[in-house]
Amino acid sequence: MILFSVPIFVLKKDPFLPDVFSVSYRNTEYRQPDGFCSCISSTCPFMKVLHCSVAEKTNILLQRSFFYDIQYIRQKTNLTLQRCNCTPYLKRDIDIPANCTIISEKTFQNRSMIQSVSFPYGLKQIGSNAFSGCSRLKHLLLPESLCQIGKEAFSDCTTLSSIYIPQYISTISKGMLRNAHKLSETLFSNKSRLLKIQADAFSECSALREISFPDSVQEIGNGSFYKCKNLSEVHFPENLKVISNQAFYSCGLTSLELPDSLEILDESAFFKCNNLITVTLPPNVRYIGKWVFHGCNRLQYLEIRHDPEYIGEWIINRAATIRCYKGSKADRYCQESGFKVEYL
């Protein structure tokens, strides 16, 4: 028997699975159930140890100074799924392997046969366009381990009806759910750390009627809910600071309860939201971009109770009235722009 000062194999029993032992080889661990073998090589050391004690197995393994190719041992290394290696998993109902930590960009793009995907806990990243164009995909329950989702990852999933977004996602990426026309339910973890919704994230999700943001969200990006025509109810987060250009362009909103934390209402943020009747701006809004409520044909009153730093052109239609304090910046704006004013 050859002995080594530093063994190349280290064998140990699994305390939770007594019928399984594992072998560490050059810092990589492999597992094998007792009494089972389907080796490629007849010289495989495990062929000789199936019915031996753990001590005897150890002695035999220590006699070997090189690695054998063993079919039944699975390397416990992280798997990255890519377009080039995803074929074995392509089917109607996909089970992503348990050791998969990354699904790369375009991996399953335009695979119209996919109807469901089961993700493992341990998945960290989904790349850009990874599932875009999967037109029969219906539901998405993303694992709590997920930290990053690339741009347009689920865009053009035209039959997707629901999605759960886990706690470690800090950004909903650009165009992530764009053109998910049947999306009606978006749920967030109650421990969500979401900070930002990027441009076009929910653009043209025409079946979406209601959404409640986690209170951690601070920014809603350009065109995030562009032409979500049936979106009638939005529960804004209490820490929201920015609503960007065209964020809710041509949505079905019937009322707005904007949080006191809001500072910036950018250009055309609520352009053509034709179901709005009355809007009151919170006191910390310092920037009101041009056309912010322009095209809202049923809007009767916009109430501004403070002095914003900037008020852009044509923030309302000519038919609407601005309510404000006499002598305020909003009052002067009305006089200069020819808008109707009603004093508080």
ZICOR-V262834 format. One record per residue. PHI is phi in whole degrees, 0 to 359 (NA if undefined). OMEGA is omega in degrees with one decimal (* if undefined). D_CENTER is the distance of its C-alpha to the mean C-alpha in Angstrom with 1 decimal. Layout:
phi-><PHI,PHI>
omega-><OMEGA,OMEGA>
d_center-><D_CENTER,D_CENTER>
This chain:
phi-><NA,267,251,239,293,234,300,279,247,233,251,211,276,275,294,264,233,298,271,236,240,235,236,261,226,52,68,245,259,234,233,212,283,302,79,228,203,219,289,282,265,289,270,304,299,291,301,267,239,300,242,264,287,300,297,294,301,299,300,295,296,291,281,262,247,212,270,257,281,240,293,277,273,260,293,269,256,288,255,251,279,227,303,281,236,271,306,298,257,285,195,297,246,271,251,291,304,297,266,280,250,223,251,286,299,64,304,245,301,61,270,288,282,286,248,210,224,256,262,277,290,122,293,254,215,241,280,301,58,302,234,298,78,280,287,247,289,250,222,225,247,279,286,296,283,293,246,213,233,284,298,56,302,235,291,60,273,288,251,296,249,209,212,249,250,283,291,273,285,264,221,272,287,304,62,304,238,302,66,278,296,256,294,239,221,235,246,242,301,287,249,303,248,297,247,217,250,277,305,61,303,242,305,59,276,288,269,288,251,210,211,241,277,299,294,286,294,246,216,248,279,304,60,306,238,304,55,276,295,259,285,255,223,233,260,283,287,286,252,296,245,227,244,273,309,55,304,237,303,56,263,266,303,259,204,227,240,278,284,296,287,297,242,232,247,275,309,59,305,236,302,61,275,283,261,284,249,224,227,244,277,291,288,260,290,255,228,241,287,296,63,302,239,290,80,277,293,261,294,257,223,241,257,235,262,221,252,295,289,216,231,279,288,47,288,222,285,298,286,278,237,262,264,200,273,296,87,282,299,296,297,297,300,297,296,287,262,80,272,292,229,227,274,277>
omega-><178.8,178.9,-179.1,177.5,173.6,-176.3,176.1,175.5,170.5,-175.2,177.8,176.2,174.8,-176.2,-178.3,178.9,-171.5,180.0,-176.7,170.2,-178.2,-179.9,173.8,-179.4,-179.1,175.9,174.4,-175.6,177.5,-176.9,178.6,176.2,177.8,174.8,179.9,176.2,173.5,-171.8,170.6,-174.5,177.8,178.7,-179.7,-177.9,-178.1,176.8,-176.6,-170.0,-174.2,-175.5,179.2,173.0,178.8,179.8,179.1,176.9,-179.6,-179.4,-179.6,-178.3,-179.2,177.7,-175.6,-176.2,177.8,-175.3,177.8,178.1,-174.9,-172.5,-170.7,179.8,-180.0,176.3,178.3,177.2,-178.3,-179.7,170.9,177.7,179.6,178.4,-174.3,-178.1,-175.4,-173.9,-179.3,-176.3,-176.5,175.5,-176.8,-179.9,-173.6,168.5,177.9,-177.2,-174.5,-178.3,179.1,178.1,-179.0,167.7,-171.0,-178.3,175.1,-175.6,-177.8,-176.4,175.4,174.7,-170.3,179.6,-174.5,177.6,177.6,178.4,174.6,-176.6,178.2,167.6,-172.6,174.9,-175.5,-168.9,171.5,-172.7,-179.6,176.9,-175.3,180.0,-178.0,178.7,173.6,-164.6,178.8,178.5,-168.9,-176.3,177.7,173.1,-174.8,-173.9,-177.8,-180.0,-173.2,-177.1,-173.0,175.1,-177.1,-176.9,176.1,-175.8,-178.7,178.8,177.9,169.4,-162.9,177.1,178.8,-175.8,-179.3,177.6,172.2,-177.7,-171.9,-165.3,-172.5,176.7,-178.3,-178.2,167.7,-166.0,-178.3,175.4,-171.8,-178.2,-178.5,177.9,169.8,-166.0,-178.0,179.4,-178.1,-176.9,175.4,-177.4,177.9,174.8,177.0,173.4,-173.0,175.4,-176.7,-178.8,-171.2,171.2,-173.2,-173.5,172.4,-174.0,-179.9,-175.3,176.3,168.6,-165.9,178.9,-177.6,-176.7,-175.3,174.0,176.9,-177.7,169.1,-178.0,179.2,-175.0,-179.5,-176.5,173.0,-167.5,-176.3,174.2,-175.5,-178.9,-178.6,177.1,167.3,-165.0,-179.9,178.7,-174.0,-175.4,178.0,174.9,-174.6,-179.6,-174.6,179.1,-178.2,180.0,-172.2,165.7,-167.7,-176.4,172.4,-175.9,-179.0,-179.7,174.2,174.5,-176.5,-175.7,179.3,178.0,178.8,170.6,-176.0,-175.9,179.8,-179.0,-173.4,-178.7,-174.2,169.3,-170.2,-173.5,174.6,-175.0,-179.7,-178.8,176.0,170.0,-164.8,179.9,177.8,179.3,-178.8,177.6,174.1,179.9,178.0,-167.6,-177.0,176.7,-177.9,-178.0,176.0,-175.9,-179.4,175.6,-172.0,175.4,179.0,-179.0,175.3,-165.5,179.6,-179.0,180.0,-175.0,168.0,-175.3,179.1,-173.1,-176.8,-179.8,176.2,177.4,-176.3,173.5,-175.9,-177.8,168.9,-179.1,175.6,171.1,-179.3,-176.7,-177.8,-178.0,174.6,174.6,-177.9,176.6,179.0,179.7,-179.2,175.7,179.2,177.3,179.7,177.8,179.6,-179.1,-178.6,-174.0,178.4,177.8,176.1,-178.0,176.1,-173.8,178.2,*>
d_center-><56.0,54.3,52.7,50.2,49.9,46.1,45.1,42.7,41.6,40.7,40.7,39.5,39.1,35.9,36.7,34.4,35.4,39.1,39.6,37.3,38.1,36.2,37.5,36.2,37.2,36.6,33.7,32.0,32.3,33.3,34.0,36.8,38.0,41.8,43.9,41.6,41.9,41.2,41.9,42.3,44.9,48.1,48.4,45.2,46.1,44.5,47.0,49.6,47.8,46.5,49.3,49.9,49.3,46.5,49.2,50.6,47.2,46.7,50.1,49.6,46.3,47.8,50.3,47.7,46.9,44.4,41.3,41.8,39.5,38.7,36.7,35.8,34.3,30.6,29.4,26.9,25.1,21.5,20.6,18.6,18.2,19.1,20.6,24.0,23.7,21.5,24.5,25.6,22.4,22.5,23.4,22.5,20.7,19.1,19.2,17.4,20.0,20.0,20.4,17.5,15.4,14.1,13.5,14.7,14.4,15.9,16.7,16.6,16.7,19.1,20.0,21.1,22.5,19.2,18.9,16.8,15.0,15.6,13.5,15.6,15.2,15.4,12.7,11.4,9.8,8.8,10.7,11.2,12.4,12.2,12.4,13.4,16.5,16.4,18.3,19.1,15.9,15.9,13.6,10.4,10.6,8.2,10.4,10.9,11.7,8.4,8.4,6.9,5.2,8.1,9.3,10.1,8.5,9.2,11.7,15.1,14.3,17.0,17.6,14.2,15.0,12.5,9.0,8.3,5.4,7.5,9.5,9.1,5.8,8.1,6.8,4.8,6.9,10.1,10.6,7.3,8.9,12.3,15.3,13.8,17.2,17.4,14.1,15.8,13.8,10.5,10.6,9.4,11.1,14.5,14.1,10.9,11.2,9.1,11.5,10.6,9.4,10.7,13.2,13.1,9.5,11.2,14.5,17.1,15.3,18.9,18.8,16.5,19.1,17.7,14.7,14.9,13.0,13.0,16.1,14.6,13.2,15.8,15.0,14.1,14.5,16.9,16.8,13.4,15.1,18.0,20.3,18.5,22.1,21.9,19.6,22.4,21.0,18.6,18.6,18.1,17.3,20.5,19.5,18.4,20.4,19.6,19.1,19.3,21.2,21.0,17.9,19.4,21.9,23.8,22.0,23.9,23.8,27.1,26.9,25.2,25.2,23.9,23.7,26.4,24.1,23.5,25.2,24.3,24.3,24.1,25.8,25.5,22.7,24.1,26.3,27.8,26.4,29.6,29.4,29.5,33.0,33.0,30.6,31.3,29.8,29.1,31.6,29.5,28.4,30.2,29.0,29.2,28.5,30.7,30.2,27.7,29.2,31.4,31.6,31.0,34.2,34.6,33.9,37.1,36.4,34.3,35.2,35.1,36.8,36.5,37.1,34.0,34.5,33.7,33.9,33.3,35.2,35.2,32.7,34.1,36.3,40.0,40.5,38.4,39.8,38.6,39.6,40.3,43.0,46.1,46.4,42.7,40.6,39.2,42.9,43.9,41.0,42.2,45.7,44.8,42.5,44.6,42.2,43.6,43.4,44.0,44.8,43.4>
